[in-house]
Amino acid sequence: MQDLNNQFSPNNLPENNPPPLQPEPMKPSATPEEPMPKKRKSKIVLKVLIVAIVLLLVGAGAFGAVLYTRVYDPIWSPFRPSPEQVLQNMLQNMQNVKTVSTQTKMGLSTDDGKKINIDFGGDSDVTDKFNPKSSMKASIISSDTATNLSDSLKAEMMVVDKDLYFKISEMNAPSFGMMFLMFGVDPLQVIGTWVKVPKDFQKTIAEKDSIATRALTEAEIAQFTEKMQKIVAENNIFIVKEELADTVVNGEKMYNYVLVINNDNLLKVFGEIMQESINMQNDLVASSPYMIGAMKGAMQEALNKIGEIKINVLIGRKDNLLYGFDVLKTIDLADLTQGDVKGKINVSLQATESNFNESVNIIAPSKFKTIEEIFPIEEFIK
């Protein structure tokens, strides 16, 4: 009975104990978000494009400035001078060089093991074009693997006040020793001794030998030199075969070109220089056009048989001066001798130039012997 009373107690009635409330689900917004107006969107895109274009123009301008100032100077740069212009500048600028140091290496080798290496170099000073000075050291080494024999010779030469001085420093060459003995000279008298050839020696020889070429005056030499420089400058004897990437030599940036010889212009230059030389000498026999034509013909035939000669040159970017060149060429002797001589000869030539227009000190040796004291010159010109 008590349980029934509890069951129907007011506290247990449904209306007095409602069920727990459940959270209502979120209702979608009555007004969904509207899309951005097309006009506003177009303005934003336009601003982005304008900023991109401005940045592109600024970047292009900065890159163009870098190219223009040649801080970055690739081969394809429109502001880079053409190889032909650089070569022309080099030929002109080298005429203004008064002092220079030069080092040259030459090599000849054959298939049968014969080799000749010639190294020479030194300083030259043409500040006074009427009184040029030069100083040079040279070495010659020849060898033959077939006979296991070798010869070597070291020498020095100077030109001061138009006097020529030479000295054989070392000689380990029986063939050279035999040459001195043929002239009645003991090689031991020459080795280590400066020998002077006076400036009037050529004049003396010319006076005693009617066939000898007359000595040129200082004015004639200067005039001839200027004409030669002009002839070379006006006739481009080189053709640019390839433009290579710039290189750096002793901290200096260099143009690097591969050139080939323009045979037609070279022959023209050769002929004009020969004619100028003959005109200077007033040599009526050699001035015959047939003589010059024959020499040019022989030269042309040789060039055609030798074939293309490639020359790698280095020209300074700042000063457009020639800092070096090298040549490698293999020549088939059968082509040159119409098959009389077989085999090939490998030719290499490398030259470097430096110290342009820097001070040089070339002084004549204080102790020497004259050429007349060493060689019996008068015996050969009687």
HELIX and SHEET records of a PDB file:
HELIX    1   1 GLN A    2  GLN A    7  1                                   6    
HELIX    2   2 PRO A   10  ASN A   12  5                                   3    
HELIX    3   3 PRO A   14  ASN A   16  5                                   3    
HELIX    4   4 LYS A   38  THR A   69  1                                  32    
HELIX    5   5 PRO A   83  MET A   94  1                                  12    
HELIX    6   6 PRO A  174  MET A  182  1                                   9    
HELIX    7   7 PRO A  187  VAL A  190  1                                   4    
HELIX    8   8 PHE A  201  LYS A  208  1                                   8    
HELIX    9   9 GLU A  218  GLU A  234  1                                  17    
HELIX   10  10 ASN A  263  GLN A  281  1                                  19    
HELIX   11  11 PRO A  289  ILE A  306  1                                  18    
HELIX   12  12 LEU A  333  LEU A  336  1                                   4    
HELIX   13  13 ILE A  371  ILE A  374  1                                   4    
HELIX   14  14 ILE A  377  ILE A  381  1                                   5    
SHEET    1   A12 PHE A 238  VAL A 249  0                                        
SHEET    2   A12 GLU A 252  ILE A 261 -1                                        
SHEET    3   A12 LYS A 310  GLY A 316 -1                                        
SHEET    4   A12 LEU A 322  ASP A 332 -1                                        
SHEET    5   A12 LYS A 344  SER A 354 -1                                        
SHEET    6   A12 THR A  99  THR A 110 -1                                        
SHEET    7   A12 LYS A 114  ASP A 125 -1                                        
SHEET    8   A12 LYS A 133  ASP A 144 -1                                        
SHEET    9   A12 LEU A 149  VAL A 160 -1                                        
SHEET   10   A12 ASP A 163  ASN A 172 -1                                        
SHEET   11   A12 VAL A 195  VAL A 197 -1                                        
SHEET   12   A12 LYS A 369  THR A 370  1                                        
END                                                                             
